[in-house]
Amino acid sequence: MTTPTPPLAFPRWDADRAATLDAAQLLLYRSNLLGSDLRITNYGGGNTSAKITQKDPLTGQDVQVLWVKGSGGDVGSMKLDGFSTLYMDKLLALQGIYRGPEHEDEMVGYLPHCTFNLNPRAASIDTPLHAYLPFAHVDHMHPDAVIAIAAMADSEKLTQQIFDGTVGWLPWRKPGFELGLMLQRYQAAHPGQRGLVLAGHGLFTWGDDARACYENTVGVIAHAQDWLSRERVARKAVSFGGEARKSLATAEQDATLARVLPVLRGLASKSGHKLLHVDRQATVMEFVNSRDLAPLAALGTSCPDHFLRTKIRPLIVEEAVYTLQGAELVKALEDKLVAYRADYTAYYERCKRANSPAIRDANPVIILLPGIGMVSIAKDKATARIAGEFYVNAINVMRDANAINTYVGLPEQEAFDIEYWLLEEAKLQRMPKPKPLVGKVALVTGGAGGIGQAIARRMLAEGACVVLADIDQTALDAVTADLAKAHGKDHVRGVHCDVTSEASVIATYHRAALEFCGVDILVSNAGIASAAPLEDTSLELWNRNQSILATGYFLVGREAFRLMKAQGAGGSIVVIASKNGMVASNQATAYCAAKAAEIQLSRSFALEGAPLGIRSNVVNPDAVIRGSKIWTGKWSEERAAANKIGEQDLEAFYRDRSMLKRSVFPEDIAEATYFFAAEQLSAKSTGNILNVDAGNLAAFTR
């Protein structure tokens, strides 16, 4: 079978690299190439496979083994351990015990019995789709261009016309054993074709070797793209019925989102904390500003992968709602969500079957704001971002399908049967329990310092997203990059912040609202340290301490309070004060007074925050020398002089001074901070002080 060379627009096959790979590695290489371009397939969507001859570990005989992407993987980022491996002879034998379409789900239970070499990777529901096609290499992709054709009312006729009979067509059928047999029968009846379109779903292509399969796949997709482009020009097609309104200016969009998103997030989080992602790319803006926005959005998506990520349909929030202020905005958004949940519940009641799982969270996943863009909502940031990417795929499909023919969404009952499929429910039930801070956002001032970094790492380890705020841009960039590499770029943002500047603090929270749509945890940690005899304490030194440690803590606390109040979902403020706030140190008047102010600020935050579920507590460190930035300047020299010791003896001096004779490290402060941040641990604690000083009798809180 001859296939055309793929266009340069797609990732190119590197023959030199491929020559160094074995059969399994070639499958992985092909998979990663296909998954690297969202026009070929969406995140986590599609499957790739190869039938490879290997020695049976029991008999030593050569057997044919199906390598196929396993359940829950992503072809773009997977490794070799992401493939299931199954005996082909056993997979073929399953046809003999198949009892028909009404029993096809039970066949999933037989797949583990076909496992080759005790591979623990669970086989996907799509395994039969690859096993029963008689080709050594098979790709199943979800390219926007092909799905646009597959989602047209005249999909079958157009597929024949576009590909001149070289690509087949099958009607919609949910993935599973029966679809695998349908593919097998169709291909046997139509030999010589290069691929097959599944209505509303995606594309199957194949080849005799890994490269031929890859080039066939991208060749079919490129052909579809070219045809769509030519047809749009020939028909002078107008996307989505044309423009109905203009986008707001970027600054106005930002201001509106910073005000609206925390409210929206809080209302949608009543069933559990959620995170939001904003997308304002050109494709999204064209759709949300179009004349056909409402009727097309109401049709829902066609591809089941799109639908599973984005729900039956999006919520549209009009300008008349998002331009409101205060209580009126809250009520209008709540009314929109109540109506959406009622509509979703009605859909569930219409479509449920006797054995359907209980209704899930009825809130929308995709929210469209004309003039502004798209917001996606999920339990974590990465899932919210990916849901948005899926809806961009759906937008691309709707644009081309409706411009050239008539777009057809997935029928409601079929959509429900996918969403509440018992096999899908079983997969959800197998997912690990989420970490305690998943869905929450922590803002850490002084985030680039030793204590700030340790706190951020602790929060990230428990699933939180973190905004690092610091005045040291160089250190901030380095720490942000390091944490993003360790925990994923979705979870970390760095923001330059001068806590002494009201405008800078407000801008920091504005950025947090745009990036994560709110803040649930404030760790007020920015700090300096200074020492001087009272008579040598200048007004400048006094004011600097008050500005950073008192005024700065007031400003970041006030803005956290405002944002948490707008969210209406409570929150936790943790003030990193000092033992010096409880008991004065010699020759540190300005520092001690400012640290005492921090403790009193926290008590005030606790008092006013309690009716709103906003807790405020204090962590009092002492002598955190190793890893703390404040000991890298004159503070170290000053404290050594005040205690009449050498700087090299400071850590031993403070350790031996403590009751427990132990040093205190940044990680110890992070652990105490996490205690106050985590609802599971300290939901009933507010207005409290936790000393982390290895024991200092004078600093006892009672």
C-alpha positions as CSV (number, residue, x, y, z in Angstrom):
1,M,0.0,0.0,0.0
2,T,1.5,3.3,-1.1
3,T,1.0,6.3,1.1
4,P,1.8,10.0,0.5
5,T,4.6,11.7,2.3
6,P,3.1,13.7,5.2
7,P,3.2,17.5,4.9
8,L,5.9,19.5,6.7
9,A,3.2,20.9,9.1
10,F,3.2,17.6,11.0
11,P,6.2,16.1,13.0
12,R,8.6,14.4,10.6
13,W,9.7,10.8,11.0
14,D,13.4,10.7,11.9
15,A,14.7,7.7,9.9
16,D,18.2,7.8,11.6
17,R,16.7,7.7,15.0
18,A,14.1,5.0,14.1
19,A,17.0,2.8,12.8
20,T,18.3,2.5,16.3
21,L,15.0,1.3,17.8
22,D,13.5,-2.2,18.3
23,A,9.9,-3.0,17.5
24,A,8.5,-1.9,20.8
25,Q,10.5,1.3,20.8
26,L,9.4,2.1,17.3
27,L,5.8,1.8,18.5
28,L,6.6,4.2,21.3
29,Y,8.4,6.6,19.0
30,R,5.4,6.6,16.6
31,S,3.0,7.1,19.5
32,N,4.9,10.0,20.9
33,L,5.1,11.7,17.5
34,L,1.4,11.4,17.0
35,G,0.6,12.6,20.4
36,S,2.8,15.7,20.1
37,D,0.3,17.5,17.9
38,L,-3.2,18.2,19.2
39,R,-4.4,18.4,15.6
40,I,-3.7,14.7,15.4
41,T,-5.2,13.6,18.7
42,N,-6.2,15.2,22.0
43,Y,-4.5,14.6,25.3
44,G,-5.2,11.0,26.5
45,G,-7.1,10.3,23.3
46,G,-6.6,7.6,20.7
47,N,-4.6,4.4,20.7
48,T,-1.7,2.9,18.9
49,S,-0.7,-0.7,18.5
50,A,1.7,-3.1,17.0
51,K,1.6,-6.9,16.7
52,I,5.1,-8.1,17.6
53,T,6.6,-11.6,17.6
54,Q,8.2,-12.5,21.0
55,K,9.2,-15.6,22.9
56,D,6.7,-17.0,25.3
57,P,8.3,-17.0,28.7
58,L,6.7,-20.3,29.6
59,T,7.2,-22.3,26.3
60,G,10.1,-20.5,24.7
61,Q,8.1,-20.6,21.5
62,D,7.6,-17.5,19.2
63,V,4.1,-16.0,19.7
64,Q,2.4,-13.0,18.3
65,V,1.8,-10.3,21.0
66,L,-0.4,-7.2,20.7
67,W,1.2,-4.1,22.1
68,V,-1.5,-1.5,22.6
69,K,-1.8,1.7,24.6
70,G,-3.1,0.7,28.0
71,S,-6.0,2.2,29.9
72,G,-5.6,5.8,31.0
73,G,-2.5,6.6,29.1
74,D,-1.5,9.5,26.8
75,V,0.2,8.7,23.5
76,G,2.2,11.9,23.6
77,S,3.8,11.4,26.9
78,M,3.7,7.7,27.6
79,K,6.7,5.4,28.1
80,L,7.0,1.7,27.2
81,D,5.3,0.8,30.5
82,G,2.2,2.5,29.2
83,F,1.5,-0.3,26.8
84,S,-0.6,-3.4,27.5
85,T,0.8,-6.6,26.1
86,L,-1.6,-9.5,25.2
87,Y,-1.4,-12.9,23.5
88,M,-3.0,-12.5,20.0
89,D,-4.2,-16.1,19.9
90,K,-6.1,-15.6,23.2
91,L,-7.6,-12.3,22.0
92,L,-8.8,-14.1,18.8
93,A,-10.2,-16.9,20.9
94,L,-12.4,-14.5,22.8
95,Q,-14.7,-14.3,19.8
96,G,-15.8,-17.8,20.5
97,I,-17.3,-17.0,23.9
98,Y,-18.8,-13.6,22.9
99,R,-22.6,-13.7,23.7
100,G,-23.6,-10.6,21.6
101,P,-23.8,-6.8,21.9
102,E,-26.0,-6.8,25.0
103,H,-23.2,-8.7,26.8
104,E,-20.2,-6.9,25.3
105,D,-19.1,-5.2,28.5
106,E,-18.5,-8.6,30.2
107,M,-15.7,-9.1,27.7
108,V,-13.5,-6.6,29.4
109,G,-13.2,-9.0,32.3
110,Y,-11.6,-11.5,30.0
111,L,-8.8,-9.2,28.8
112,P,-6.6,-9.8,31.9
113,H,-6.6,-13.5,31.0
114,C,-4.9,-12.6,27.7
115,T,-2.0,-10.8,29.4
116,F,1.5,-11.6,28.1
117,N,4.4,-11.7,30.5
118,L,2.5,-10.7,33.6
119,N,2.3,-7.0,32.3
120,P,0.5,-5.0,35.1
121,R,-0.8,-2.3,32.7
122,A,-4.5,-2.7,32.4
123,A,-5.8,-3.2,28.8
124,S,-8.1,-0.5,27.4
125,I,-11.7,-0.9,26.2
126,D,-10.3,-0.2,22.7
127,T,-8.1,-3.3,22.7
128,P,-10.5,-5.4,20.5
129,L,-10.5,-2.5,17.9
130,H,-6.8,-3.1,17.3
131,A,-6.7,-6.9,17.8
132,Y,-9.3,-7.7,15.2
133,L,-7.9,-5.5,12.4
134,P,-5.5,-7.7,10.4
135,F,-2.6,-5.2,10.2
136,A,0.7,-5.3,12.0
137,H,0.4,-1.6,12.9
138,V,-2.8,0.3,13.7
139,D,-3.5,3.9,14.8
140,H,-6.7,5.2,16.2
141,M,-6.6,9.0,16.4
142,H,-9.1,11.9,17.1
143,P,-7.9,14.5,14.6
144,D,-10.1,17.7,14.4
145,A,-10.2,17.6,10.6
146,V,-11.4,14.0,10.4
147,I,-13.9,14.4,13.2
148,A,-15.3,17.5,11.5
149,I,-16.1,15.3,8.5
150,A,-17.3,12.5,10.8
151,A,-19.7,14.9,12.6
152,M,-21.4,16.1,9.4
153,A,-24.9,15.1,8.7
154,D,-23.8,13.7,5.3
155,S,-20.7,12.1,6.8
156,E,-20.9,8.8,4.9
157,K,-21.4,10.3,1.5
158,L,-18.7,13.0,2.0
159,T,-16.1,10.4,3.3
160,Q,-16.5,8.5,0.1
161,Q,-16.2,11.7,-2.0
162,I,-13.3,13.2,-0.1
163,F,-11.1,10.1,-0.1
164,D,-12.3,8.6,-3.4
165,G,-13.2,5.3,-1.7
166,T,-9.8,4.7,-0.2
167,V,-11.1,5.4,3.4
168,G,-14.2,3.5,4.7
169,W,-17.0,4.7,7.0
170,L,-18.9,3.1,9.9
171,P,-21.8,4.6,11.8
172,W,-21.5,5.6,15.5
173,R,-21.0,2.9,18.0
174,K,-19.5,3.3,21.4
175,P,-16.0,1.7,21.9
176,G,-15.9,-2.0,22.9
177,F,-15.9,-5.5,21.7
178,E,-18.8,-5.1,19.2
179,L,-17.1,-2.2,17.5
180,G,-14.0,-4.3,17.2
181,L,-16.0,-7.0,15.3
182,M,-17.6,-4.3,13.2
183,L,-14.2,-3.0,12.1
184,Q,-13.1,-6.6,11.4
185,R,-16.1,-7.3,9.2
186,Y,-16.0,-4.0,7.4
187,Q,-12.3,-4.3,6.5
188,A,-12.8,-7.9,5.3
189,A,-15.5,-6.7,3.0
190,H,-13.5,-3.7,1.7
191,P,-9.9,-4.8,1.3
192,G,-7.3,-2.4,0.1
193,Q,-8.5,0.7,1.9
194,R,-6.0,2.8,3.9
195,G,-8.3,3.8,6.8
196,L,-11.7,4.0,8.2
197,V,-13.8,6.9,9.6
198,L,-16.0,6.3,12.6
199,A,-19.0,8.6,12.5
200,G,-18.8,11.3,15.2
201,H,-15.7,9.6,16.7
202,G,-12.4,9.4,14.9
203,L,-10.1,7.7,12.5
204,F,-8.5,4.3,12.1
205,T,-5.4,3.9,9.9
206,W,-2.8,1.2,9.5
207,G,0.4,0.1,7.8
208,D,2.8,-2.8,7.3
209,D,5.5,-1.2,9.5
210,A,5.8,1.6,12.0
211,R,6.8,4.4,9.5
212,A,4.2,3.4,6.9
213,C,1.5,3.4,9.5
214,Y,2.6,6.9,10.8
215,E,2.8,8.4,7.3
216,N,-0.5,6.9,6.4
217,T,-2.1,8.4,9.5
218,V,-0.8,11.9,9.0
219,G,-1.4,11.6,5.3
220,V,-5.1,10.9,5.7
221,I,-5.4,13.8,8.2
222,A,-3.6,16.2,5.9
223,H,-5.8,15.2,3.1
224,A,-8.9,15.9,5.2
225,Q,-7.4,19.3,6.3
226,D,-6.7,20.2,2.7
227,W,-10.2,19.3,1.6
228,L,-11.8,21.3,4.4
229,S,-9.7,24.3,3.5
230,R,-10.6,24.2,-0.2
231,E,-14.3,23.7,0.6
232,R,-14.3,26.7,3.0
233,V,-12.7,28.9,0.3
234,A,-15.0,27.6,-2.5
235,R,-18.1,28.1,-0.4
236,K,-16.9,31.4,1.1
237,A,-17.8,29.9,4.4
238,V,-18.3,32.1,7.4
239,S,-17.3,30.5,10.8
240,F,-20.1,30.1,13.3
241,G,-22.5,32.4,11.4
242,G,-20.2,35.4,11.7
243,E,-19.3,37.8,14.4
244,A,-22.0,38.9,16.8
245,R,-19.8,41.1,19.1
246,K,-16.3,42.3,19.6
247,S,-13.9,41.1,22.3
248,L,-13.3,43.4,25.3
249,A,-10.0,45.1,25.5
250,T,-7.4,42.9,27.3
251,A,-7.2,45.1,30.3
252,E,-11.0,45.1,30.6
253,Q,-11.0,41.3,30.3
254,D,-8.4,40.9,33.0
255,A,-10.2,43.2,35.4
256,T,-13.5,41.4,34.8
257,L,-12.0,38.0,35.2
258,A,-10.2,39.0,38.4
259,R,-13.5,40.1,39.9
260,V,-15.8,37.4,38.5
261,L,-13.7,34.2,38.6
262,P,-13.2,33.9,42.4
263,V,-17.0,34.3,42.8
264,L,-17.6,31.7,40.1
265,R,-15.1,29.3,41.6
266,G,-16.5,29.6,45.1
267,L,-20.1,28.9,43.9
268,A,-18.9,25.9,41.8
269,S,-16.8,24.6,44.7
270,K,-19.7,24.0,47.1
271,S,-19.5,20.3,46.1
272,G,-15.7,20.3,46.6
273,H,-12.8,22.6,45.9
274,K,-12.2,23.2,42.2
275,L,-9.6,25.1,40.1
276,L,-10.3,27.0,36.9
277,H,-8.4,27.6,33.7
278,V,-8.8,30.5,31.4
279,D,-8.4,30.2,27.6
280,R,-8.5,33.3,25.3
281,Q,-6.9,32.0,22.2
282,A,-8.2,33.2,18.8
283,T,-10.2,30.0,18.2
284,V,-12.0,30.4,21.4
285,M,-12.7,34.1,20.9
286,E,-14.1,33.5,17.4
287,F,-16.6,31.0,18.9
288,V,-17.7,32.9,22.0
289,N,-18.2,36.1,19.9
290,S,-20.2,34.4,17.2
291,R,-23.8,34.5,16.1
292,D,-24.2,30.7,16.3
293,L,-22.6,30.3,19.8
294,A,-25.8,29.4,21.7
295,P,-27.3,26.9,19.2
296,L,-24.0,25.2,18.5
297,A,-23.0,25.0,22.2
298,A,-26.4,23.4,23.0
299,L,-25.7,20.5,20.5
300,G,-22.8,19.3,22.6
301,T,-19.7,17.5,21.3
302,S,-19.6,14.5,19.0
303,C,-16.4,12.6,19.9
304,P,-16.9,10.6,23.1
305,D,-13.4,11.6,24.3
306,H,-14.4,15.3,24.0
307,F,-17.7,14.7,25.8
308,L,-16.3,12.8,28.7
309,R,-14.0,15.7,29.5
310,T,-16.4,18.6,28.9
311,K,-19.9,17.3,29.9
312,I,-23.2,17.3,27.9
313,R,-23.0,21.1,27.1
314,P,-21.3,24.3,28.3
315,L,-22.7,27.1,30.3
316,I,-22.9,30.5,28.7
317,V,-22.5,33.6,31.0
318,E,-23.6,36.7,29.1
319,E,-22.1,40.2,29.6
320,A,-25.3,41.3,31.4
321,V,-24.3,38.9,34.2
322,Y,-20.5,39.3,34.4
323,T,-20.7,43.1,34.4
324,L,-22.6,43.1,37.6
325,Q,-21.0,43.9,40.9
326,G,-21.1,42.7,44.5
327,A,-24.2,40.9,45.7
328,E,-25.9,41.2,42.4
329,L,-23.1,39.4,40.6
330,V,-23.1,36.6,43.2
331,K,-26.9,36.1,42.8
332,A,-26.8,36.3,39.0
333,L,-24.0,33.7,38.8
334,E,-25.7,31.5,41.4
335,D,-28.9,31.6,39.3
336,K,-27.0,30.6,36.2
337,L,-25.4,27.6,38.0
338,V,-28.7,26.6,39.6
339,A,-30.3,26.6,36.2
340,Y,-27.5,24.6,34.7
341,R,-27.6,22.0,37.5
342,A,-31.3,21.7,37.1
343,D,-30.9,21.1,33.4
344,Y,-28.2,18.5,34.0
345,T,-30.3,16.7,36.6
346,A,-33.2,16.6,34.1
347,Y,-30.9,15.1,31.5
348,Y,-29.8,12.5,34.0
349,E,-33.4,11.6,34.9
350,R,-34.4,11.4,31.2
351,C,-31.6,9.1,30.3
352,K,-30.7,7.0,33.4
353,R,-31.0,3.2,33.2
354,A,-31.9,0.8,36.0
355,N,-28.2,0.2,36.8
356,S,-26.8,3.7,36.2
357,P,-24.4,5.1,38.8
358,A,-25.6,7.9,41.0
359,I,-25.6,11.4,39.5
360,R,-22.3,13.1,39.7
361,D,-21.3,16.7,40.2
362,A,-23.9,18.7,38.2
363,N,-21.8,21.8,37.8
364,P,-20.6,22.8,34.3
365,V,-17.0,22.0,33.2
366,I,-16.9,24.5,30.4
367,I,-18.1,28.1,30.8
368,L,-18.2,30.5,27.9
369,L,-18.0,34.3,28.3
370,P,-18.8,36.3,25.2
371,G,-16.2,39.0,24.7
372,I,-13.8,37.4,27.2
373,G,-13.2,33.7,26.4
374,M,-13.6,30.3,28.0
375,V,-13.2,29.0,31.5
376,S,-12.8,25.3,32.3
377,I,-13.4,23.9,35.8
378,A,-12.1,20.7,37.4
379,K,-10.8,19.3,40.7
380,D,-7.2,20.2,39.7
381,K,-5.5,22.7,37.4
382,A,-4.1,20.2,34.9
383,T,-7.5,18.5,34.5
384,A,-9.2,22.0,34.0
385,R,-6.6,22.9,31.4
386,I,-7.0,19.7,29.5
387,A,-10.8,19.9,29.6
388,G,-10.4,23.3,27.9
389,E,-8.1,21.8,25.3
390,F,-10.7,19.2,24.5
391,Y,-13.4,21.9,24.1
392,V,-11.0,23.7,21.7
393,N,-11.0,20.5,19.7
394,A,-14.8,20.5,19.8
395,I,-14.9,24.1,18.6
396,N,-12.6,23.2,15.6
397,V,-14.9,20.4,14.7
398,M,-18.1,22.5,15.0
399,R,-16.5,25.3,12.9
400,D,-15.7,23.2,9.9
401,A,-18.6,20.8,10.1
402,N,-21.2,23.5,10.2
403,A,-19.5,25.8,7.7
404,I,-19.5,23.0,5.0
405,N,-22.5,20.8,6.0
406,T,-24.5,20.5,9.1
407,Y,-22.8,19.7,12.5
408,V,-24.3,16.7,14.4
409,G,-23.6,16.3,18.1
410,L,-23.7,13.0,20.0
411,P,-27.3,11.9,20.6
412,E,-28.3,12.6,24.2
413,Q,-28.9,9.0,25.2
414,E,-25.6,7.9,23.6
415,A,-23.8,10.7,25.4
416,F,-25.4,9.6,28.7
417,D,-24.5,6.0,28.1
418,I,-20.9,7.0,27.7
419,E,-20.8,9.4,30.6
420,Y,-22.5,6.9,33.0
421,W,-21.0,3.7,31.5
422,L,-20.5,1.2,34.2
423,L,-17.0,0.5,32.9
424,E,-16.2,4.2,33.1
425,E,-17.6,4.3,36.6
426,A,-15.4,1.4,37.6
427,K,-12.4,3.3,36.2
428,L,-13.3,6.3,38.3
429,Q,-13.7,4.2,41.4
430,R,-10.2,2.7,40.9
431,M,-8.6,6.2,40.8
432,P,-6.4,6.9,43.9
433,K,-7.8,9.1,46.6
434,P,-6.9,12.8,45.9
435,K,-4.3,14.4,48.1
436,P,-5.5,16.7,50.9
437,L,-4.9,20.0,49.1
438,V,-6.0,19.1,45.6
439,G,-8.2,21.9,44.3
440,K,-6.7,24.6,46.6
441,V,-4.4,27.5,45.9
442,A,-1.7,28.7,48.3
443,L,0.0,32.1,48.0
444,V,3.4,32.2,49.7
445,T,5.1,35.6,50.2
446,G,8.9,35.4,50.5
447,G,8.5,32.4,48.4
448,A,12.0,32.4,47.0
449,G,13.6,32.2,50.4
450,G,14.6,29.1,52.3
451,I,11.5,28.9,54.5
452,G,9.2,30.0,51.6
453,Q,10.6,27.3,49.3
454,A,10.2,24.6,51.9
455,I,6.6,25.7,52.5
456,A,5.8,25.7,48.8
457,R,7.3,22.2,48.4
458,R,5.2,20.9,51.3
459,M,2.0,22.4,49.8
460,L,2.8,21.1,46.3
461,A,3.5,17.6,47.7
462,E,-0.1,17.6,49.1
463,G,-1.7,18.6,45.8
464,A,-2.0,22.4,46.1
465,C,-1.2,24.9,43.4
466,V,1.2,27.6,44.6
467,V,1.8,31.2,43.8
468,L,5.3,32.3,44.9
469,A,5.5,36.0,45.6
470,D,8.9,37.6,46.1
471,I,10.7,40.8,45.5
472,D,13.9,39.1,44.4
473,Q,13.1,38.5,40.7
474,T,16.2,36.4,39.9
475,A,15.7,34.1,42.9
476,L,12.0,33.9,42.2
477,D,12.5,32.9,38.5
478,A,15.0,30.2,39.6
479,V,12.8,28.7,42.4
480,T,9.6,28.8,40.2
481,A,11.4,27.0,37.4
482,D,12.7,24.4,39.8
483,L,9.4,23.7,41.5
484,A,7.6,23.6,38.1
485,K,10.0,21.0,36.9
486,A,9.4,18.9,40.0
487,H,5.7,19.3,40.3
488,G,4.4,20.3,36.9
489,K,4.0,23.7,35.2
490,D,0.3,23.7,35.9
491,H,0.8,23.9,39.6
492,V,3.3,26.8,40.1
493,R,3.4,30.5,39.3
494,G,5.9,33.1,40.3
495,V,4.8,36.7,40.8
496,H,7.1,39.7,41.6
497,C,5.7,41.3,44.7
498,D,6.8,44.2,47.0
499,V,4.7,43.6,50.1
500,T,5.2,47.3,51.2
501,S,3.4,48.5,48.0
502,E,-0.4,48.4,48.1
503,A,-0.5,48.4,44.3
504,S,2.0,45.6,44.0
505,V,0.1,43.4,46.5
506,I,-3.2,44.0,44.8
507,A,-1.6,43.2,41.4
508,T,-0.3,39.9,42.9
509,Y,-3.8,38.8,44.0
510,H,-5.1,40.0,40.6
511,R,-2.6,37.6,39.0
512,A,-3.5,34.8,41.3
513,A,-7.2,35.3,40.3
514,L,-6.3,35.1,36.6
515,E,-4.0,32.1,36.9
516,F,-5.9,30.0,39.4
517,C,-9.2,32.0,40.0
518,G,-8.6,32.4,43.7
519,V,-6.6,31.8,46.8
520,D,-7.5,29.4,49.6
521,I,-4.3,29.6,51.7
522,L,-2.1,32.6,52.4
523,V,1.3,32.0,54.0
524,S,2.5,35.4,55.0
525,N,6.2,34.8,55.1
526,A,8.1,37.7,53.5
527,G,10.7,39.1,55.9
528,I,13.9,40.7,56.9
529,A,15.9,40.7,60.0
530,S,17.8,43.5,61.6
531,A,19.5,44.3,64.9
532,A,20.8,47.4,66.6
533,P,21.1,48.7,70.1
534,L,18.1,50.9,71.0
535,E,20.0,54.1,71.0
536,D,21.4,53.3,67.6
537,T,18.1,52.2,66.0
538,S,17.4,54.8,63.3
539,L,14.0,55.9,62.2
540,E,14.8,54.4,58.8
541,L,15.5,51.0,60.4
542,W,12.4,51.2,62.4
543,N,10.2,52.2,59.4
544,R,11.8,49.4,57.2
545,N,10.8,46.8,59.8
546,Q,7.4,48.2,60.2
547,S,6.9,48.6,56.5
548,I,7.8,45.0,55.6
549,L,6.8,43.0,58.7
550,A,3.8,44.9,59.8
551,T,2.3,47.0,56.9
552,G,3.3,44.2,54.5
553,Y,1.6,41.5,56.5
554,F,-1.5,43.8,56.8
555,L,-1.7,44.4,53.1
556,V,-1.3,40.7,52.0
557,G,-3.7,39.6,54.8
558,R,-6.3,42.2,53.8
559,E,-6.2,41.2,50.1
560,A,-6.4,37.5,51.0
561,F,-9.4,38.3,53.2
562,R,-11.1,40.2,50.4
563,L,-10.5,37.4,47.9
564,M,-11.6,34.6,50.3
565,K,-14.7,36.5,51.2
566,A,-15.6,36.9,47.5
567,Q,-15.1,33.1,47.0
568,G,-17.3,32.3,49.9
569,A,-15.5,29.1,50.7
570,G,-13.5,29.9,53.8
571,G,-9.8,29.9,53.8
572,S,-6.6,29.7,55.9
573,I,-4.2,32.5,56.7
574,V,-0.9,31.4,58.2
575,V,1.4,34.1,59.6
576,I,5.1,33.2,59.9
577,A,6.1,35.4,62.8
578,S,8.9,34.7,65.2
579,K,9.8,33.8,68.8
580,N,10.7,37.5,68.9
581,G,7.0,38.3,68.7
582,M,6.5,36.6,72.1
583,V,9.7,37.5,73.9
584,A,12.1,40.3,73.1
585,S,15.7,39.7,72.0
586,N,18.5,42.0,73.0
587,Q,19.3,44.8,70.6
588,A,16.4,44.0,68.1
589,T,13.8,46.5,69.1
590,A,12.5,47.3,65.6
591,Y,12.3,43.6,64.6
592,C,10.7,42.4,67.8
593,A,8.0,45.1,67.7
594,A,7.1,44.4,64.1
595,K,6.9,40.6,64.8
596,A,4.6,41.3,67.7
597,A,2.4,43.3,65.4
598,E,2.2,40.3,63.1
599,I,0.8,38.1,65.9
600,Q,-1.8,40.7,66.8
601,L,-2.7,41.1,63.1
602,S,-3.3,37.3,62.9
603,R,-5.6,37.5,65.9
604,S,-7.6,40.3,64.2
605,F,-7.8,38.3,61.0
606,A,-9.1,35.3,63.0
607,L,-11.7,37.4,64.8
608,E,-13.2,38.9,61.6
609,G,-12.7,35.8,59.5
610,A,-14.5,33.3,61.7
611,P,-18.0,34.1,60.5
612,L,-16.8,33.5,57.0
613,G,-14.9,30.3,57.7
614,I,-11.6,32.1,57.3
615,R,-9.1,30.8,59.9
616,S,-5.9,32.6,60.9
617,N,-3.0,31.2,62.9
618,V,0.6,31.9,63.6
619,V,3.8,29.8,63.3
620,N,6.6,31.1,65.4
621,P,10.0,29.9,64.3
622,D,13.3,30.5,66.1
623,A,16.8,30.5,64.8
624,V,16.2,28.8,61.5
625,I,19.8,29.3,60.3
626,R,20.5,26.6,57.8
627,G,18.7,27.3,54.5
628,S,17.2,30.7,55.6
629,K,18.0,33.8,53.5
630,I,17.8,36.2,56.4
631,W,21.0,34.7,57.9
632,T,23.0,35.5,54.7
633,G,23.2,39.2,55.4
634,K,24.2,41.4,58.3
635,W,21.7,39.7,60.6
636,S,24.1,36.8,61.2
637,E,26.9,39.2,62.1
638,E,24.6,41.3,64.3
639,R,23.2,38.4,66.2
640,A,26.7,36.9,66.8
641,A,27.9,40.3,68.1
642,A,24.8,40.7,70.4
643,N,25.5,37.2,71.9
644,K,29.3,37.7,71.9
645,I,30.0,34.6,69.8
646,G,31.5,34.0,66.4
647,E,29.2,33.7,63.4
648,Q,30.3,30.1,62.8
649,D,29.0,29.2,66.3
650,L,25.5,30.6,65.8
651,E,23.7,27.3,64.9
652,A,25.3,25.5,67.9
653,F,24.5,28.5,70.1
654,Y,20.8,28.5,69.3
655,R,20.5,24.7,69.3
656,D,22.1,24.4,72.7
657,R,20.0,27.2,74.0
658,S,16.8,25.3,73.2
659,M,15.2,22.9,75.7
660,L,15.3,20.0,73.2
661,K,18.8,20.8,72.1
662,R,17.8,20.5,68.4
663,S,18.3,22.7,65.4
664,V,15.2,24.1,63.6
665,F,15.1,23.8,59.8
666,P,12.9,25.3,57.1
667,E,11.2,22.0,56.6
668,D,10.0,22.1,60.3
669,I,8.3,25.5,59.6
670,A,6.8,24.0,56.5
671,E,5.3,21.1,58.4
672,A,3.7,23.4,61.0
673,T,2.4,25.6,58.2
674,Y,0.8,22.7,56.5
675,F,-0.9,21.7,59.7
676,F,-2.7,25.1,59.8
677,A,-3.4,25.0,56.0
678,A,-5.0,21.6,55.9
679,E,-8.7,21.5,56.8
680,Q,-8.3,17.8,57.6
681,L,-5.9,18.6,60.4
682,S,-6.9,22.0,61.9
683,A,-10.4,22.9,60.7
684,K,-11.3,23.9,64.3
685,S,-8.1,25.9,65.0
686,T,-8.0,29.7,64.6
687,G,-6.3,32.5,66.5
688,N,-3.6,30.0,67.7
689,I,0.1,30.1,67.9
690,L,2.4,27.2,67.2
691,N,6.0,27.6,68.3
692,V,8.6,25.8,66.3
693,D,11.7,26.6,68.3
694,A,12.8,23.4,69.9
695,G,11.6,24.7,73.2
696,N,12.0,28.2,74.6
697,L,10.5,28.7,78.1
698,A,10.3,32.5,77.7
699,A,8.3,32.1,74.5
700,F,5.6,29.8,75.9
701,T,2.2,31.1,74.8
702,R,0.6,30.8,78.2
